[in-house]
Amino acid sequence: MHIKPTPLQHINEPLFREKGVEVWLKRDDLTHPDISGNKWRKLKYNLVEAKEEGLSTLLTFGGPYSNHIHALAAAGKLFGFKTIGIIRGEPSEEPTDTLQNAAKNGMRILFMDRAQYRLKNEPESIESLHVQLGEFYMVPEGGTNIYALQGCIEMVNEIKTDYDYICLGCGTGGTLAGVVAGLYGKKKALGFSSLKGKDTLTSSITELVQDFTDKTFDNWQITFDYHFGGYAKVNDELIDFIKAFKQNHLTQLEPVYTGKMIYGLYDMIKNDQFPRGTKIVAIHTGGLQGLCGYKKEFENEIQN
Ligand SMILES: *Cc1c(COP(=O)(O)O)cnc(C)c1O
């Protein structure tokens, strides 16, 4: 289960020169065409754990455009697991590209209505899935659990350049928790939340880090200034930014996480939030399959 270290891309930008900061993009979107970025990092040691527990079926949860569903289906196929995806909501007439792809990779797709889905982590809910579906290894929504951290630590350890900050987009915060554990009190980590909700994110990251390392660290922070109205919400400014970034740097971002994070990073640099001389590694956490949810906005960017 080895995927080779992903490269660092130095981002040449007049703004960065003017402000005296340096930015590299860690191209974790290049881990694997279908098992991309942080979703691979978070899955890796869950797959190891499933093998150790002798379980050959992986079950997980997600929305109809989920990068995690996409990655888990592909990883299951590649590493010889059966996979089941419990999808939030009702089936639509035309399944999303994400779900079609997952089905092609052998994933059994089951839908769960929203009310039930909210209770999916309750013991009774899991028990009834076992009654219905037999034995399985359960990977939580987004792949975030204690096993997710180890893979993210490996990502941090791959960075061989000198730097002051790691920046990345946050959903559940599992990846940021892994980065914080990997830094182990050195340097700084800055998360850009793609969701509005402030209340639980910080505490769940603190808890994950503590469960994993037995320590708490204060060299990390989350900004909630760049969620653009909430999860999966976009506006023209964000879409135009992503298109311009691709033109200038030949690198595709997506609007749910990486686009918002890089937009936010540019904005913070513009507003002198980093002292001159700061070196920043921003993580391209992948997820480009999710562009299929933005066909209208990105008709020229989507291949196939
Ligand atoms: C899922 C995802 C994230 C968020 O990861 P968390 O560990 O849930 O915070 C960030 N970027 C991309 C591209 C993702 O698919």
The ligand as an SDF file (V2000), in Angstrom:
LIG
                    3D

 15 15  0  0  0  0  0  0  0  0999 V2000
  -12.5460   16.0310    2.2640 C   0  0  0  0  0  0  0  0  0  0  0  0
  -11.6660   17.0980    1.7560 C   0  0  0  0  0  0  0  0  0  0  0  0
  -11.1000   18.0650    2.6100 C   0  0  0  0  0  0  0  0  0  0  0  0
  -11.4430   18.1580    4.0640 C   0  0  0  0  0  0  0  0  0  0  0  0
  -10.7900   17.1820    4.8180 O   0  0  0  0  0  0  0  0  0  0  0  0
  -11.1490   17.0100    6.3540 P   0  0  0  0  0  0  0  0  0  0  0  0
  -10.1680   16.0010    6.8290 O   0  0  0  0  0  0  0  0  0  0  0  0
  -12.5640   16.4720    6.4090 O   0  0  0  0  0  0  0  0  0  0  0  0
  -11.0530   18.3170    7.0210 O   0  0  0  0  0  0  0  0  0  0  0  0
  -10.2130   18.9900    2.0590 C   0  0  0  0  0  0  0  0  0  0  0  0
   -9.9230   18.9810    0.7360 N   0  0  0  0  0  0  0  0  0  0  0  0
  -10.4710   18.0860   -0.1180 C   0  0  0  0  0  0  0  0  0  0  0  0
  -10.1350   18.1810   -1.5480 C   0  0  0  0  0  0  0  0  0  0  0  0
  -11.3500   17.1130    0.3670 C   0  0  0  0  0  0  0  0  0  0  0  0
  -11.8720   16.2360   -0.4910 O   0  0  0  0  0  0  0  0  0  0  0  0
  1  2  1  0
  2  3  1  0
  2 14  2  0
  3  4  1  0
  3 10  2  0
  4  5  1  0
  5  6  1  0
  6  7  2  0
  6  8  1  0
  6  9  1  0
 10 11  1  0
 11 12  2  0
 12 13  1  0
 12 14  1  0
 14 15  1  0
M  END
$$$$
